[in-house]
Amino acid sequence: ASGAPTAAGAPRLPTQGVRTGALPPLPPLDPHGTPPVLDAVTAEPPAPLPDLAALRALVRDAARRAASLLQGHVPEAHDTAADIVRFTVGAGGAHLETAAAHLGLTPLRMRHLTAAYHHGGPHGVAACLSPRPADPAVLAGAEAAIRPLRPFAEPPV
């Protein structure tokens, strides 16, 4: 009955490849080290769920975020797009193409968003996704403020 809809219409979780019975003892907890990730799923989940590698990456990400919260670090708020970019940055880009497909972007555009996240976090992603033309008066004011700091009277380019 794995993957078959229940009476309420929701798909059932797979039971193949999941350990049953007594679980092994928990690993020793090092409060200053990497938190352990308990992983009992060994079989690929049915469609439309993400593949096993993506699920494991999500579990590792959730464990890192939970450990950070337990240490008192409050993360910045992320919208859906910024959170997907944050995940791909944390996963080392291994899931970049899948994330790009979920956001309806090209892999190149997704790389642009990861660069924006590196430089500005969720705000960098928002700025990259919602570019706005700059107000000419604001640009003129910024240029006037920078001009005295330049080593040349005129820009070299």
N, C-alpha and C positions, 0 to 999 in steps of 0.2 A: 504494500500500500504506500510505499515511499513515493512522494511527489504527487499522489492522488489527492484531489480536493476532498476536504472534510465536509460534513453536513453544512457548515456555515459558509463553504465556498473557498476557504483559505487553504493554500497548499500545506501539506504535512511536511515536517522536517524529515530528512533522510535518516534511516536507522542503520543502514549498511555501513560498515567501517567504523562505527562508533563503539567504543569500549563499553562493556556492561559489567556489572558486578563491582567488586571493591576496587577503588582507585589506588594507585600507588601512593606512598606517603609524599607529602608536600616537600619540595626542596627547601633547604635552609634559606631563610630570608636575610639578605644583607641590605640594611636600610640605606646604605650609601652606594650600592652597586646597581647593576641593571636588574630591573624586576623580572622574575621568572614568568614565562609564558606557558600556560598549561594548554596543551593542544591534544585533544583526544580524537579529532576527526582525521581519518586516513583515506577516505574515498572522495572522489570528485563529487561535488553537489550537483543536483539536476539543474537543467536550464529552468528559469532564466537567472539563477543565482550566479554570482561571480565564481571564477574558478578557484581551486584550492589555494594557489599561490596568492591570489588577491585577498582571499579571506584571511590567510595567515598574516599578510601584511597589515590588514585592518586590525587584527587582534594585537599585533605588536604595537601599532600606532595607539590603539586604545589603552594598552598597558602603560606606554610611555606617558600618555596624557593623564591617566589616572595617578601615576606616581608623581607627576608634576603637581597635580592638584593637592595630593596628600602632603607635599612639601610646602604648600602655601602659595604656589605660583598661580596667579589668575590669568588665564589666556585672554588674548584679545578676541572680541566678537568677530566671527567670520560669517559672511553670507555663503550660500551653497557653492558658488563658483570659487571663492577664495578658499573655502575649506577643501575642495577637491584639489586645488593647486597646492595648498599646504601639505596635503597627504602625498602628492606626487613628489614634492621637494623632499619630504621626510623619507620616502621610500626609495630615494636615489634615482628617480626617473624610470624605474622598471615598468611602471604602469602608465606612463605618459600617453601612449597612443590610445589605450582604452579610455583613459580619462578625457582625452581630447574628443573621442567619439561620443562620450556621454554628454559633453558640453556642446557638441555640434561644431567643434573647431578643428582646424588642421593641426597636425603635430607641430608645425613651425609656429603657429599662433600660440599653442600651448607652451612651447619653449619660451616665447616672449613673456607669457604670463608667469612662468617660473622665475625668469630673470626679474620681472617686476616684483614678485613676492620676495626674492632675495634682498632687493633694495628697499622695499617699502611695506612689506607685510601685506595684510589684507587691503590696506589703503592703496598700495602700489597696484594691486590687481584691479581694484575699482577704477583707478585712474586709467589703467591700460584698456579696460573694457568700455569705459565711458569717456573717451577723449572729448574735450570741449575746446572751442577756439578761445585763445587768450584775448582779453580785453586790450586793445591797443594802448589805452591810457596806463594800464597796469604794466605792460611791457616797457613803455617809455619811462615810467618811474623806476622800474628795476634797472634799466640800462643807465639811467642817470645816477643811481646809487652805486653801480658797479664801476662806472667810468673812472672815478678817482683812484680806484684800487688797481687799475690796469698798469702794466709796466710800459705800455706804449700809448701814445696819444690817440692813435687810431688802431682799430683791430688789425692784426697782421694778415687776416684772410680777407 
